[in-house]
Amino acid sequence: MGARIVGTGSYLPLHAVANSDLANLVDTSDEWIVQRTGIRERHLLEPQELPSGMGVAAGRAALAASGNAVDDVDLVLVATTFPDMICPGTAPFVAAALGTGDAPFFDLTAGCTGFVYGLAVAEGFLASGLAECVLLIGSEALSRVTDWNDRRTCVLFGDGAGAVVLRRGSEGSGLLGVSVHGDPEKALLLHMPAGGTRLPASHDTVDARLHYLRMEGSGVFRSAVPLMEQALERALDKAGVGLDDVDWVIPHQANLRIIDALARRLAIPRDRVLANLDRVANTSSASIPIALDEAVRRGQIRPGDVVAMTAFGAGVTYGAAIVRM
């Protein structure tokens, strides 16, 4: 009995930054960014805004859509790569703002695959009886860890949050199959060198600009497409359905070239593959739930549709989930 998504929600900061705005910071242009990434703008938090506030807003929207009250929530699970604080994370701040009482909460760190990992964790809690109602949130404030002097990375990322409410589903509904994996040999494809216990913050690490996200772009592209395809095929096998049974594919919104290449490898019509990164850029673990919520709210994804989600992220993590809405 798969975990069933009964409500979705999302939040984007009001401040939108166009490619032309970034051209004032680094040597780039709208044409250069669009050709290489497909991104046209991104939403960024203002300095005074709390990152966890995005998760709170997305969570409230998902709860409202589901018809569940805050008191119904048995678990708050926040997928995030960069929490509000290294300790205690983001989840306690989200739980406190929502008012979930003594319900358990924790952060899940699995890079851009965090939401897919979170679906698997949520299903485990529901199947075991540890929870009846799970609020799963993907929330990222990547603008806070982006080097705005590095044109290779500053054009890629945006802030945002997406959320779903999950309850136990009947047979043949909800989460039909999930496949999660990792490749630790590629751990440094995406990383932040300093700030953890391996290399604590110091004057030297700050001066060396080691507290920003770094990425090996070509390595990510070479790995992301085949691993996302592999995870999706395994999830379909576990679900007992074929690609022809899938109505929509929502890949992690990293780069339009990656999304287009994945569609070609899967040999599926491009219009069945959802993409919104032109407006929101790469929001890491928030990208899939944001795209899901937007498609649900505009009536594109309807009850009964089968949705395949697949992602690749820092770690390296990768995974896929097949869900009947």
ABEGO torsion letter per residue (X at the ends): XBBBBABBBBBBBABBBBAAAAAAABBBBAAAAAAAAGBABBBBBBAABBAAAAAAAAAAAAAAAAGBBAAABABBBBBBABBABAOAEAAAAAAAAAGAEABBBBBBBAEAAAAAAAAAAAAAAAAAGABABBBBBBBBBAAAABBAABAAAAAABBBEBBBBBBBBBBBGBEBABBBBBBBAAAAAABBBABGBAABBBBAAAAAAGAABBBBBAAAAAAAAAAAAAAAAAAAAAAAGBBAAABABBBBBBABAAAAAAAAAAAGBBAAABBBAAAAAEBAEAAAAAAAAAAAAAAGABBBGBBBBBBBBBBOBBBBBBBBBX
